[in-house]
Amino acid sequence: MSMLDVKSLGNNNSAASFVGSALVNKSQAYKVLDEAGLDGLVAFNPVNIFYLGNFVAFNVKIQTREPSFAVFPRDEKKPTILVVGSTDLWQISNGLRETAQIIPYSAATNWHDFVGQESVDTGLEAAPGLTSILQINEAGLTPRELDWIGIEKRFEGQFMPTPQHALVMALKEAGLDHAKVAVDDLRLTEILKSAGHYTTQCVDGDNIFRKIRVVKSDVEVRHMRCIAAVNQQAAMNMIQQLDVGASNADIDQLFAIEAAKLGAKATWLAAGSVGGLTNGEIIKNQPILVDAVSEINYYHGDFGRTVVAGEPSKELLERTKLLQIGWQAALEIMRPGVRYSEIEKAARFAMKSSGLKMPPLIVVPHSVGLQHTDEPYRDNLPFQVKDDLILEENMTLTVDFPSLEMGWGNCHLEDLVRITKDGVEALATIDSPLVVI
């Protein structure tokens, strides 16, 4: 599969038709906000900023302290707002992404007047845009450069002096400056205070964001179809190149290369076991698990198989058959209204009833999306505990089926699916758990 082929993935539509499209599932967001009695969302976590604003700011990439924010109001008549640095305007003007409404910040030119103050609500002066300090050859400007100049002129006199002051302005524009909002990082309260803003009530909302993101929009589903297929192909291409003597470093490098060939970025790879290869390298006839994750446009694939170099033993064939029986039973029960615990129960019952020897097995359903484990946890606890979620249409998830036995070897089976109105859609190819090399 070439880079060009990847662009046709995602329900046979060109990637150009959806890669830059807005991501947020607004109907799900309104539902969750209404249930929680909240007026909106404020994102500080880059994952949630991207989800709401469909853009990754330059200052996020270089990890400055307060690089970007996104504000999402419950009021459908108010805009979603993305706070970014003035250095992001050129990229935004390229029109490659459908972004939220922009409020840009530059820098405070008179910062020295406020040394020692705990907060500043007025009096800061903002620097102009980048073009104000550049030499410009008018005769040689390209159409894109003209757009860059144009977007800075559009915001001339409107740059905020700091990101926190831009956030205060965003809250006002979204009608949330006297509201109760869910925030994904409680540091936002102090950030707002530093700009002299005290009237927005911030409540811990990390799980609110997760409850929204767990049900995917149509655009997100297309992203998940694309990355599921690409991630599986990259993993299989990597597996076919393995041989006795390969180390974890060798396997990681192969997967990164194969993912890159298909337009994806390798995120992580478990090969051998959770601690790596038990002998430090692949040895003949010892089964190893492969659990591969890569991403495109920040959406993650997740794929698992069992790999053995040499003739598989009878016990290995039985154990991988057991995983296949469990996965099939899980697929048959998965539909809206079914709980995670029911999926696990059905899979375990089928495997136990198969007549095959059943070793200790892990059966873990989990959502996949902008994060590898893209799901909410239980409310009302001072620490995180996995929730027994009820499936809804357009959740994208997998079920982990690892079998780990120290001194023998390890097996795995994992595929991505989407929950439909009455069942599941395989997002990539579901086939044998066992790959012989």
C-alpha angles and dihedrals in degrees: 000000000000131000088260092054091055090062090064094056122103107073092329093293125129113262088228088069095061115010092088096039124116112270111199119111097224097184090054091046093052091048094051093044091050092050090051095044093238132146099212152318134272117195126204098154108092090228091059094040088056091046093053100033103028092223138097110214122223090239089055089056093051091041103235116178100259104012106156145346138197127207124199120185125206088219103094090208093061123080130249106238132207120202112207139156121267087248089069095060095085092055091046092050090057086077096222093130137043098233132183121255109297131233108178129200128199120176139298108257095190097044092132090070091066103046110142096020118125095210139012122199101163141018101048115131120214125222117239125249128288096263090064090072099038131092109241126202100203094193094055101046116131121218089256092051089050088055090051091053090044096054092050090051089050090059096037109140091009101084112121116225096232138015092248092054089049088053091053089052090048091054090052093048090049093048092245102113090105098028143102111253138178113238126191093214123037090210084082089080091061092041090056092046090055087062092048094255117137106150103082111086111220120201129184104273108164089115091046089060090048092050089054097044095048090075108060128221119231090261091052092050089056090051090051093050089052098048094041091059095041094046092050092048092048091050094048092047088052094046093052089059096052123107142166111299097031113139129212089258090055092049093047091051093048092051093048090052095047092047091049091051088060096046097260133116119231109236103179142329132204111201124176098001138328087288095045129251109351092221095036089250140042112279128193118276096000112123117228132187122235118200111178129188128179135156143220119193086355093298114124135226121205123196135165136187141159116247130194131178106219136006112341115237123238089251091053092049090051094047095050089046087054091054090050091052091050094048092048091052090050092050091051094055099040113109137115112303096030118118127227089244091056090054091053092045093051093048094048092047092052093048093046091049093050095084090234121125107268116212122189106296136186117221111184125164114201138168120245128200133101085359129036089241098034102173143098123261129218117297126229098038128111089225136036121276123171112256125229092237125200112229119246131187113277096024109138114210149142137211118232113221105181120162110197121187119168112221094022112050144262137270134194143182126183135154135169122244139173122226110237130191092277108011141334140313117211108231092200137004116310108205143134117336091218125080117183117203 
